[in-house]
């Protein structure tokens, strides 16, 4: 199969092209993949940080509006300040709880309602500063809410009241659910204890983070939160986590790996097709080029074989145009054939000369024989007489 020089050259050149194209494509893909993943990590970190900052700003604005209700203590109608805060912050409810257990709110409350027994009141008093509670079911509306609470301390350090405002968790969920870098990516909020604050799947609210996937833990978030790979429900994701300032929350964005790296796979497919096409085209061009270049070599081979078998045409010449090695071989072959032809002509001329001389000798012998016969013929009768 590889007995001819032409075939060997084509195969060797084709292998060089194949290896070169594969190496070039592999280097390109590896380089582009690394650059794409690096750019993706940077973009996702920036995106996660930007959304975390937005949520932090949202928390600060809600907290500021809640704190503004302290102006109620300077007004003759404190309830109007509470209502203004409720409308300005688009709260589900706003209120002021007093140490004597009563509450000031635009909503109706049970007669035996004890503000001091509510978690938001206790948490604010214990912290001595503004707090944001975990989601819970509001007793007045029955909705799942978050409460912004702030203790109001008098000049002598006594507790005067606790300011509070409720935010529907559904509004927070909508904000977080809108964070979708790709169609099947998602984001969620989790607190430092690993409890889910919001998730696109509302059934997971207030569940431990392991409810999303058993592999997810608080430690996992900490270790893989800057673009680490993790499988969630057997689907590969890149995880990005950013703390939210002013809270004990963290925003986690789970980026679907297949969707995020689609461009890399597309490049791989395109490079593969292009490499195969280039190899095929190169093989055809090599075959044509090498065959054309070595065409005279085949002609010389055939001529030598004909000469070796005694059937060569010594008048035939090989095309010797050009300055390459094959042109020199062809020229040398033509000179060789010319010398052989000259030798054959000389032999033929010598043979003709020998033939002519032999004829002349034969003619001379015949003439001499005739003369001898004529000379001897008259003497024989005289002897008989």
C-alpha positions as CSV (number, residue, x, y, z in Angstrom):
1,X,0.0,0.0,0.0
2,X,2.8,2.4,0.9
3,X,5.3,0.9,-1.7
4,X,5.3,4.0,-3.9
5,X,7.2,7.2,-3.2
6,X,4.1,9.2,-4.2
7,X,1.9,7.4,-1.7
8,X,4.5,7.8,1.1
9,X,4.9,11.5,0.5
10,X,1.1,12.0,0.4
11,X,0.6,10.1,3.7
12,X,3.5,11.8,5.4
13,X,2.3,15.3,4.4
14,X,-1.3,14.5,5.3
15,X,-0.2,13.3,8.7
16,X,1.8,16.5,9.2
17,X,-1.3,18.5,8.3
18,X,-3.6,16.5,10.5
19,X,-1.3,16.8,13.5
20,X,-0.8,20.5,12.9
21,X,-4.5,21.2,12.5
22,X,-5.5,19.2,15.6
23,X,-2.8,20.8,17.7
24,X,-3.8,24.3,16.5
25,X,-7.5,23.6,17.1
26,X,-6.8,22.2,20.5
27,X,-4.7,25.2,21.5
28,X,-7.3,27.6,20.2
29,X,-10.1,25.8,22.1
30,X,-8.1,25.6,25.3
31,X,-7.2,29.2,25.1
32,X,-10.7,30.4,24.3
33,X,-12.3,28.1,26.9
34,X,-10.0,29.5,29.6
35,X,-10.6,33.1,28.5
36,X,-14.3,32.6,28.3
37,X,-14.5,31.0,31.8
38,X,-12.4,33.7,33.3
39,X,-14.6,36.4,31.7
40,X,-17.7,34.5,32.8
41,X,-16.5,34.4,36.4
42,X,-15.7,38.1,36.4
43,X,-19.1,38.9,34.9
44,X,-20.9,36.7,37.3
45,X,-19.1,38.1,40.4
46,X,-19.9,41.6,39.2
47,X,-23.5,40.6,38.5
48,X,-23.9,38.9,41.9
49,X,-22.3,41.9,43.7
50,X,-24.5,44.3,41.8
51,X,-27.7,42.5,42.7
52,X,-26.5,42.1,46.3
53,X,-25.9,45.9,46.5
54,X,-29.3,46.5,45.0
55,X,-30.9,44.3,47.7
56,X,-28.7,46.1,50.3
57,X,-29.9,49.5,49.1
58,X,-33.5,48.2,49.2
59,X,-33.0,47.1,52.8
60,X,-31.5,50.5,53.7
61,X,-34.4,52.4,52.1
62,X,-37.0,50.3,53.9
63,X,-35.1,50.6,57.2
64,X,-34.8,54.4,56.7
65,X,-38.5,54.8,56.1
66,X,-39.3,52.6,59.1
67,X,-37.0,54.8,61.2
68,X,-38.8,57.9,60.0
69,X,-41.8,56.9,62.0
70,X,-40.1,58.3,65.1
71,X,-41.5,61.7,63.8
72,X,-44.9,60.4,65.1
73,X,-43.7,61.3,68.6
74,X,-43.5,65.0,67.6
75,X,-46.9,65.1,66.0
76,X,-50.4,65.6,67.5
77,X,-51.6,62.8,65.3
78,X,-48.9,60.0,65.4
79,X,-51.1,57.6,63.3
80,X,-50.7,59.9,60.3
81,X,-46.9,59.5,60.4
82,X,-47.4,55.7,60.5
83,X,-49.7,55.8,57.5
84,X,-47.4,58.0,55.6
85,X,-44.5,55.5,56.3
86,X,-46.7,52.6,55.2
87,X,-47.5,54.2,51.9
88,X,-44.0,55.6,51.2
89,X,-42.4,52.2,51.8
90,X,-45.2,50.2,50.2
91,X,-45.3,48.1,53.3
92,X,-47.9,45.5,54.1
93,X,-48.3,47.2,57.5
94,X,-46.5,49.7,59.6
95,X,-46.9,50.2,63.4
96,X,-45.4,51.3,66.7
97,X,-45.3,48.9,69.6
98,X,-45.2,50.4,73.1
99,X,-43.8,48.9,76.3
100,X,-47.3,49.0,77.8
101,X,-48.2,46.3,75.2
102,X,-50.5,48.4,73.0
103,X,-49.8,49.0,69.3
104,X,-50.4,51.9,67.0
105,X,-51.3,50.7,63.5
106,X,-53.8,51.6,60.7
107,X,-54.9,48.0,60.7
108,X,-57.4,46.5,63.2
109,X,-55.8,44.3,65.8
110,X,-57.3,42.0,68.5
111,X,-58.2,43.6,71.8
112,X,-55.8,41.3,73.6
113,X,-52.9,42.0,71.2
114,X,-49.6,42.3,73.1
115,X,-46.9,44.0,71.1
116,X,-44.2,43.2,73.6
117,X,-44.7,39.5,73.0
118,X,-44.1,39.6,69.2
119,X,-40.8,38.3,67.8
120,X,-40.0,41.6,66.1
121,X,-40.4,43.6,69.3
122,X,-38.2,41.2,71.3
123,X,-35.6,41.0,68.7
124,X,-35.3,44.8,68.3
125,X,-35.1,45.3,72.1
126,X,-32.5,42.5,72.5
127,X,-30.3,43.9,69.7
128,X,-30.7,47.5,70.7
129,X,-30.5,48.6,67.1
130,X,-32.4,48.2,63.8
131,X,-33.1,44.5,62.9
132,X,-34.6,42.6,60.0
133,X,-36.5,39.4,61.1
134,X,-36.6,36.1,59.3
135,X,-39.9,35.5,57.4
136,X,-42.9,34.6,59.5
137,X,-46.7,34.6,59.2
138,X,-48.1,38.0,60.3
139,X,-50.9,37.7,62.8
140,X,-52.8,40.6,61.3
141,X,-52.7,39.7,57.6
142,X,-51.8,36.0,57.6
143,X,-49.2,36.6,55.0
144,X,-45.5,35.6,55.1
145,X,-43.7,38.8,55.9
146,X,-40.3,40.2,56.9
147,X,-40.3,42.9,59.6
148,X,-38.0,45.9,59.8
149,X,-37.9,46.8,63.5
150,X,-36.1,49.6,65.3
151,X,-36.1,50.4,69.0
152,X,-36.7,54.0,70.0
153,X,-34.6,54.9,73.0
154,X,-35.3,58.0,75.1
155,X,-32.7,60.6,76.3
156,X,-32.3,58.7,79.6
157,X,-31.8,55.4,77.8
158,X,-35.3,54.1,78.5
159,X,-37.2,52.2,75.8
160,X,-40.0,54.4,74.5
161,X,-41.3,52.1,71.7
162,X,-40.4,49.8,68.8
163,X,-41.0,51.0,65.2
164,X,-42.0,48.2,62.8
165,X,-42.9,47.7,59.2
166,X,-43.9,44.5,57.3
167,X,-42.7,43.6,53.8
168,X,-44.5,40.8,51.9
169,X,-42.0,38.1,51.2
170,X,-43.6,37.7,47.8
171,X,-42.2,41.0,46.7
172,X,-38.7,40.0,47.8
173,X,-39.1,36.7,45.9
174,X,-40.1,38.5,42.8
175,X,-36.9,40.6,43.0
176,X,-34.7,37.7,43.5
177,X,-36.5,35.5,41.0
178,X,-35.7,38.0,38.4
179,X,-32.0,37.2,38.7
180,X,-31.7,34.7,35.9
181,X,-28.4,34.9,33.9
182,X,-29.6,32.0,31.8
183,X,-33.0,30.4,31.4
184,X,-32.4,27.6,33.8
185,X,-30.2,29.5,36.3
186,X,-31.7,30.8,39.5
187,X,-31.0,32.8,42.6
188,X,-32.0,32.6,46.3
189,X,-31.4,34.3,49.6
190,X,-30.1,32.4,52.6
191,X,-29.2,33.5,56.1
192,X,-26.1,32.7,58.1
193,X,-27.8,29.7,59.7
194,X,-28.5,28.2,56.3
195,X,-32.2,28.9,56.3
196,X,-33.7,29.8,52.9
197,X,-35.2,33.3,53.0
198,X,-36.5,33.4,49.4
199,X,-36.4,30.9,46.5
200,X,-38.2,30.7,43.1
201,X,-39.9,27.6,44.6
202,X,-42.0,29.2,47.4
203,X,-42.3,25.8,49.0
204,X,-38.6,26.0,50.0
205,X,-39.0,29.2,52.0
206,X,-37.8,28.8,55.6
207,X,-36.4,25.4,54.7
208,X,-32.7,24.5,55.4
209,X,-30.5,25.0,52.4
210,X,-30.1,21.2,52.0
211,X,-33.7,21.2,50.8
212,X,-32.5,22.5,47.5
213,X,-30.0,19.7,47.2
214,X,-28.5,17.5,49.9
215,X,-25.0,18.5,48.7
216,X,-25.7,22.2,49.7
217,X,-24.6,23.3,53.1
218,X,-23.4,26.6,54.7
219,X,-19.8,25.3,54.3
220,X,-20.4,24.6,50.6
221,X,-21.7,28.1,50.1
222,X,-18.5,29.5,51.7
223,X,-16.1,27.2,49.8
224,X,-17.8,27.3,46.4
225,X,-19.2,30.7,46.4
226,X,-16.8,32.3,44.0
227,X,-17.6,30.3,40.9
228,X,-17.0,26.8,42.3
229,X,-18.7,23.9,40.5
230,X,-21.5,22.1,42.3
231,X,-24.2,19.7,41.2
232,X,-27.8,20.7,42.2
233,X,-30.4,18.0,41.5
234,X,-27.8,16.2,39.3
235,X,-27.4,19.4,37.1
236,X,-24.0,21.0,36.9
237,X,-23.9,24.6,38.2
238,X,-21.4,27.4,38.9
239,X,-22.2,28.9,42.3
240,X,-21.7,32.6,43.2
241,X,-22.4,33.9,46.7
242,X,-22.3,37.5,47.9
243,X,-23.2,38.8,51.4
244,X,-25.8,41.5,51.7
245,X,-24.6,44.4,53.7
246,X,-26.8,45.3,56.7
247,X,-28.3,41.8,57.0
248,X,-27.2,38.3,57.8
249,X,-28.3,37.3,54.4
250,X,-26.3,36.1,51.4
251,X,-27.4,36.2,47.8
252,X,-26.6,32.9,46.0
253,X,-26.7,32.6,42.2
254,X,-26.6,29.1,40.7
255,X,-25.5,29.4,37.1
256,X,-26.4,26.5,34.8
257,X,-23.0,25.3,33.5
258,X,-24.2,23.9,30.1
259,X,-26.1,27.1,29.2
260,X,-23.2,29.3,30.4
261,X,-20.6,27.4,28.3
262,X,-22.8,26.9,25.2
263,X,-20.5,29.2,23.2
264,X,-17.5,27.0,24.1
265,X,-19.3,23.9,22.9
266,X,-20.4,25.7,19.7
267,X,-16.7,26.7,19.1
268,X,-15.7,23.1,19.7
269,X,-18.2,21.9,17.1
270,X,-17.2,24.6,14.6
271,X,-13.5,23.9,15.1
272,X,-14.0,20.2,14.6
273,X,-16.0,20.7,11.4
274,X,-13.5,23.2,10.1
275,X,-10.5,21.0,11.0
276,X,-12.0,18.0,9.2
277,X,-12.8,20.1,6.2
278,X,-9.3,21.6,6.1
279,X,-7.8,18.1,6.4
280,X,-9.9,16.8,3.5
281,X,-9.1,19.8,1.3
282,X,-5.4,19.6,2.2
283,X,-5.3,15.9,1.4
284,X,-6.8,16.5,-2.0
285,X,-4.5,19.4,-2.7
286,X,-1.5,17.3,-1.6
287,X,-2.5,14.4,-3.7
288,X,-3.0,16.6,-6.8
289,X,0.3,18.6,-6.2
290,X,2.5,15.6,-5.4
291,X,1.0,13.6,-8.3
292,X,1.7,16.5,-10.7
293,X,5.3,17.0,-9.4
294,X,6.1,13.3,-9.5
295,X,4.5,12.6,-12.9
296,X,7.8,12.8,-14.7
297,X,9.3,10.3,-12.2
298,X,6.6,7.8,-13.3
299,X,7.4,8.4,-16.9
300,X,11.1,7.8,-16.3
301,X,10.3,4.7,-14.3
302,X,8.2,3.3,-17.2
303,X,10.8,4.1,-19.7
304,X,13.5,2.4,-17.7
305,X,11.3,-0.7,-17.3
306,X,10.7,-0.8,-21.0
307,X,14.4,-0.6,-21.7
308,X,15.1,-3.3,-19.1
309,X,12.6,-5.6,-20.8
310,X,14.1,-4.9,-24.3
311,X,11.0,-3.1,-25.5
312,X,12.2,0.5,-25.0
313,X,11.8,3.2,-27.7
314,X,15.2,4.9,-27.9
315,X,13.7,7.7,-29.9
316,X,11.4,8.7,-27.0
317,X,12.5,11.6,-24.7
318,X,11.1,12.7,-21.3
319,X,10.0,16.2,-20.7
320,X,12.9,17.9,-18.9
321,X,11.7,21.5,-18.5
322,X,12.3,23.2,-15.2
323,X,15.1,23.5,-12.7
324,X,14.1,21.0,-10.0
325,X,15.6,17.6,-9.2
326,X,13.1,15.7,-11.4
327,X,14.0,18.0,-14.3
328,X,17.7,17.2,-13.8
329,X,16.9,13.5,-13.6
330,X,14.8,13.7,-16.8
331,X,17.6,15.6,-18.5
332,X,20.2,13.0,-17.4
333,X,17.8,10.2,-18.5
334,X,17.5,11.8,-22.0
335,X,21.3,12.0,-22.2
336,X,21.6,8.4,-21.2
337,X,19.1,7.3,-23.8
338,X,20.9,9.5,-26.4
339,X,24.2,7.7,-25.6
340,X,22.5,4.3,-25.8
341,X,20.9,5.3,-29.1
342,X,24.3,6.5,-30.5
343,X,25.9,3.2,-29.4
344,X,23.2,1.2,-31.0
345,X,23.6,3.3,-34.2
346,X,27.3,2.7,-34.2
347,X,26.8,-1.0,-33.7
348,X,24.3,-1.1,-36.5
349,X,26.6,0.9,-38.8
350,X,29.5,-1.5,-37.9
351,X,27.2,-4.5,-38.5
352,X,26.3,-3.0,-41.9
353,X,29.9,-2.5,-42.7
354,X,30.7,-6.1,-41.7
355,X,27.9,-7.3,-43.8
356,X,29.1,-5.3,-46.8
357,X,32.6,-6.6,-46.4
358,X,31.4,-10.1,-46.1
359,X,29.5,-9.7,-49.3
360,X,32.5,-8.3,-51.0
361,X,34.6,-11.2,-49.7
362,X,32.1,-13.7,-50.9
363,X,31.9,-12.1,-54.3
364,X,35.7,-12.2,-54.6
365,X,35.8,-15.8,-53.6
366,X,33.2,-16.7,-56.2
367,X,35.1,-14.8,-58.9
368,X,38.4,-16.5,-57.9
369,X,36.8,-19.9,-58.0
370,X,35.5,-19.2,-61.5
371,X,38.8,-18.2,-62.8
372,X,40.4,-21.3,-61.3
373,X,37.9,-23.4,-63.1
374,X,38.5,-21.8,-66.4
375,X,42.2,-22.2,-66.0
376,X,42.1,-25.9,-65.3
377,X,39.4,-27.0,-67.8
378,X,41.4,-27.2,-71.2
379,X,44.2,-29.4,-69.9
380,X,42.2,-32.4,-69.1
381,X,41.4,-33.7,-72.7
382,X,45.1,-33.6,-73.7
383,X,46.0,-36.1,-70.9
384,X,43.3,-38.5,-72.1
385,X,44.6,-38.5,-75.7
